[in-house]
Amino acid sequence: MGSQLSLDESVRVVIVGGGYAGIAAANQLKSSGIPFILVDMKDAFHHNVAALRASVESGFAKKTFISYQDTFKECFKQGKVAAINLQTQHVVLESNEELHFSHLIIATGSKGPFPGKFNEVSSKESAIQHYEDLVKEIQKAKHVVVVGGGSAGVEMAAEVKTDYPDKEVTLIHSKVALADVELQPSVRRNVKEILLKKGVKLVLGQRVTNLDQLTLNVAQEEINLYLDKNSEVVTTNLVLNCTGIKINSTCYIEAFVNEFLQVKGHNNIYAVGDCVHLKEPKMAYNAGNHAGVAATNILHSLIGKPLKTYKPGSVTMLLSMGRNDGVGQINGCHVGRVLVTMSKSRNVFVSKSWKDMGQKMPQ
Ligand SMILES: Cc1cc2nc3c(=O)[nH]c(=O)nc-3n(C[C@H](O)[C@H](O)[C@H](O)COP(=O)(O)OP(=O)(O)OC[C@H]3O[C@@H](n4cnc5c(N)ncnc54)[C@H](O)[C@@H]3O)c2cc1C
């Protein structure tokens, strides 16, 4: 803990959510000597950017979950936050336990279907097992369909086809252009070329009409998918859903923030990461930058220094198209394939401690 900072005993920051934003805030508060408690429903940080690689490669998932307790000791509490009482300044857990805060950082991120996200109250072991089970299901299937051709879907299709080139892989997307709208057209075309070169079959401009009725992530003899604009039925053995990643706002009202990342109307409450409404893509990289501003502003507010402002970042997005291939955009520039894959995989392969992980984040 920082030695020079002398704080009033009432100072206690509660951070809700230990994703990229929450752990970056916790690390910074820790090095500034500001008392905090980090709350997450899981007992381990999930290195989300590597979730899809962990879905195809056995033994990989264990590198993507890192115990909070090992790093933050008694400053970590496992629990699902059910409500925030702004009047009394308490965070209320599902267990009814209440945690008082002088300052609050909301970092509840986004939620979406497994395997892209893992949003369950769970232990590290069972989270890892979920991914290991999926690897086995993918190995069993002859034909895999990925639904959703945003950034998660294109990565998923590429990961399966790269590790299992003999499997038939089909990607179904409701729009004609693949990957995220924030990306340059040349990057999106590059994504399509890579998928086609790998032999992924693309079904574009078509929506699956029976997705809700399908059993996902489990290999079966025959699964039929119906499309909205075409009478063709796509028959497969396994369906992976990569659609519908949403802001996780179950425990608070949607977070609109000012330029200091303070929730409007509350100068002791900050919101950071994917759960914030800002004009920039929802990225781990940006989430870490928000956290830096929020933690700095808590420190500055305590020592009477002017607050730092946050300026939404430019588009930096790296898509891993299988272990040997990638494409992306860094600060708006379309970047080469090998460079992207190198930086993305390096950040995952050696992340043993928080410090390592921070240094290996995609730049
Ligand atoms: C498949 C995939 C690949 C991606 N690849 C990249 C990439 O290569 N580079 C990149 O920069 N970004 C990438 N992203 C985006 C990146 O993962 C997100 O921007 C990032 O995870 C946001 O971090 P966060 O901390 O805001 O939220 P999250 O990572 O969503 O973390 C939120 C945390 O809050 C916890 N939580 C939520 N609600 C509660 C509650 N009520 N009580 C207690 N705990 C709660 C959750 O358990 C979770 O740990 C990818 C996303 C996906 C889905």
PDBQT file of the ligand as one rigid body, heavy atoms in Angstrom, charges set to zero:
ROOT
HETATM    1  C1  LIG A 401     -15.098 -13.445 -28.022  1.00  0.00    +0.000 C 
HETATM    2  C2  LIG A 401     -14.580 -12.072 -27.720  1.00  0.00    +0.000 A 
HETATM    3  C3  LIG A 401     -13.312 -11.692 -28.144  1.00  0.00    +0.000 A 
HETATM    4  C4  LIG A 401     -12.832 -10.414 -27.846  1.00  0.00    +0.000 A 
HETATM    5  N1  LIG A 401     -11.586 -10.060 -28.296  1.00  0.00    +0.000 NA
HETATM    6  C5  LIG A 401     -11.089  -8.842 -27.966  1.00  0.00    +0.000 A 
HETATM    7  C6  LIG A 401      -9.769  -8.465 -28.346  1.00  0.00    +0.000 A 
HETATM    8  O1  LIG A 401      -9.069  -9.200 -29.018  1.00  0.00    +0.000 OA
HETATM    9  N2  LIG A 401      -9.291  -7.273 -27.931  1.00  0.00    +0.000 N 
HETATM   10  C7  LIG A 401     -10.038  -6.413 -27.175  1.00  0.00    +0.000 A 
HETATM   11  O2  LIG A 401      -9.539  -5.332 -26.810  1.00  0.00    +0.000 OA
HETATM   12  N3  LIG A 401     -11.309  -6.720 -26.814  1.00  0.00    +0.000 NA
HETATM   13  C8  LIG A 401     -11.848  -7.912 -27.189  1.00  0.00    +0.000 A 
HETATM   14  N4  LIG A 401     -13.125  -8.244 -26.816  1.00  0.00    +0.000 N 
HETATM   15  C9  LIG A 401     -13.930  -7.284 -26.027  1.00  0.00    +0.000 C 
HETATM   16  C10 LIG A 401     -13.522  -7.374 -24.566  1.00  0.00    +0.000 C 
HETATM   17  O3  LIG A 401     -13.589  -8.715 -24.132  1.00  0.00    +0.000 OA
HETATM   18  C11 LIG A 401     -14.431  -6.485 -23.737  1.00  0.00    +0.000 C 
HETATM   19  O4  LIG A 401     -14.395  -5.167 -24.233  1.00  0.00    +0.000 OA
HETATM   20  C12 LIG A 401     -13.952  -6.518 -22.290  1.00  0.00    +0.000 C 
HETATM   21  O5  LIG A 401     -14.160  -7.811 -21.768  1.00  0.00    +0.000 OA
HETATM   22  C13 LIG A 401     -14.675  -5.474 -21.453  1.00  0.00    +0.000 C 
HETATM   23  O6  LIG A 401     -14.169  -5.548 -20.159  1.00  0.00    +0.000 OA
HETATM   24  P1  LIG A 401     -15.076  -5.151 -18.909  1.00  0.00    +0.000 P 
HETATM   25  O7  LIG A 401     -14.196  -5.266 -17.724  1.00  0.00    +0.000 OA
HETATM   26  O8  LIG A 401     -15.788  -3.880 -19.156  1.00  0.00    +0.000 OA
HETATM   27  O9  LIG A 401     -16.238  -6.252 -18.858  1.00  0.00    +0.000 OA
HETATM   28  P2  LIG A 401     -16.238  -7.832 -18.769  1.00  0.00    +0.000 P 
HETATM   29  O10 LIG A 401     -15.003  -8.420 -19.323  1.00  0.00    +0.000 OA
HETATM   30  O11 LIG A 401     -17.565  -8.223 -19.357  1.00  0.00    +0.000 OA
HETATM   31  O12 LIG A 401     -16.233  -8.126 -17.193  1.00  0.00    +0.000 OA
HETATM   32  C14 LIG A 401     -17.319  -7.809 -16.368  1.00  0.00    +0.000 C 
HETATM   33  C15 LIG A 401     -17.152  -8.563 -15.063  1.00  0.00    +0.000 C 
HETATM   34  O13 LIG A 401     -18.210  -8.167 -14.208  1.00  0.00    +0.000 OA
HETATM   35  C16 LIG A 401     -18.721  -9.291 -13.529  1.00  0.00    +0.000 C 
HETATM   36  N5  LIG A 401     -20.107  -8.967 -13.174  1.00  0.00    +0.000 N 
HETATM   37  C17 LIG A 401     -21.097  -8.575 -14.017  1.00  0.00    +0.000 A 
HETATM   38  N6  LIG A 401     -22.222  -8.344 -13.335  1.00  0.00    +0.000 NA
HETATM   39  C18 LIG A 401     -21.937  -8.586 -12.023  1.00  0.00    +0.000 A 
HETATM   40  C19 LIG A 401     -22.711  -8.536 -10.843  1.00  0.00    +0.000 A 
HETATM   41  N7  LIG A 401     -23.983  -8.169 -10.850  1.00  0.00    +0.000 N 
HETATM   42  N8  LIG A 401     -22.114  -8.885  -9.680  1.00  0.00    +0.000 NA
HETATM   43  C20 LIG A 401     -20.809  -9.279  -9.641  1.00  0.00    +0.000 A 
HETATM   44  N9  LIG A 401     -20.036  -9.347 -10.751  1.00  0.00    +0.000 NA
HETATM   45  C21 LIG A 401     -20.603  -8.998 -11.919  1.00  0.00    +0.000 A 
HETATM   46  C22 LIG A 401     -18.573 -10.434 -14.524  1.00  0.00    +0.000 C 
HETATM   47  O14 LIG A 401     -18.507 -11.688 -13.849  1.00  0.00    +0.000 OA
HETATM   48  C23 LIG A 401     -17.250 -10.083 -15.200  1.00  0.00    +0.000 C 
HETATM   49  O15 LIG A 401     -16.145 -10.676 -14.550  1.00  0.00    +0.000 OA
HETATM   50  C24 LIG A 401     -13.633  -9.511 -27.120  1.00  0.00    +0.000 A 
HETATM   51  C25 LIG A 401     -14.916  -9.892 -26.691  1.00  0.00    +0.000 A 
HETATM   52  C26 LIG A 401     -15.391 -11.151 -26.986  1.00  0.00    +0.000 A 
HETATM   53  C27 LIG A 401     -16.764 -11.558 -26.522  1.00  0.00    +0.000 C 
ENDROOT
TORSDOF 0
